[in-house]
Amino acid sequence: MLINRLPRLVAMCVLAVFGLVAHARAAVVAIDQRAALAGRVTPQDTPGFPVTISEPGSYRLTSNLVLSDAAMTAVQITAGNVTLDLNGFSIIGPNVCTANPITCAIRGGGIGIMAVGDTGVPSPANIRVMNGMVRGMGSHGIRMMGESTVVERVLAVSNGGPGIVVGNGSVIDSEARLSGSGTAIVGLHVRGCTAANNVFGIFVRPGGVAAGNTAMANEGGGISVTNATATGNTATNNVNYGIDAICPGALTGNTAFGNTVINIRTNGLCTVTGNAQ
């Protein structure tokens, strides 16, 4: 009797699997220019910018998001546990910055992607942004201050403020160029990133790690670490310092040359081994 029921059971299992796959696909929320202007991407999202992501989940751009006003923020994340896949697309504002010295048409205003709590309120945690570009914003390209934030494979270019800033989180395989003020890339763990032609290049927060990064031609300095580890980084042709460390900490296997004032500078007692300068 069970044998007679097997085809039906198999069919039911197949339908259940397809149902789960369809649900998983539907769970990724698509965001394009039309959706941004229409609003209701999430329940608290009003028409126009910023796009407000107020619920946990996975979100994906399906077009560029273009802003005509550098004072506007493009995407504001107010919920934790959010993944935003830029999917090869860009968030584009009207700001333009040039090098030597860094000059931006606009300094101050909107942020490309923001996840920052109000005063006295923790910032959204477990946020991941990846795979695209943020350029031409009045202020930061990306600013996310919650715990366990990750920015991966993102280019931030020609923004009036810093390029990519996270709190106790990571910036991985990303790049910042022509950031109009502050430090271009800031995080607890910064790995495989490039900072070029900014005011300052890369800053690693206390207790963190800078690994395999490149900082070049930044006006104020290349890579700065505080009570942290810097390993396998390259700093070249920066004005002022190449690598600067507030100790205790460790500098191992880094390369620094052609920096105007000093290649490697330590303040206090650090472990310094295998560096080339």
Secondary structure, 3 states (H helix, E strand, C coil): CHHHHHHHHHHHHHHHHHHHHHHHHHCEEEECHHHHHHCCCCCCCCCCCCEEECCCEEEEECCCEECCCCCCCCEEECCCCEEEECCCCEEECCCCEECCCCEECCCCCCCCEEECCCCCCCCCCCEEEEEEEEECCCCCCEEECCCCCEEEEEEEECCCCCCEEECCCEEECCEEECCCCCEEEEEEEEECCEEECCCEEEEEEEEEEEECCEEECCCCEEEEEECCEEECCEEECCCCEEEEEECCCEEECCEEECCCCEEEEEECCCEEECCEC
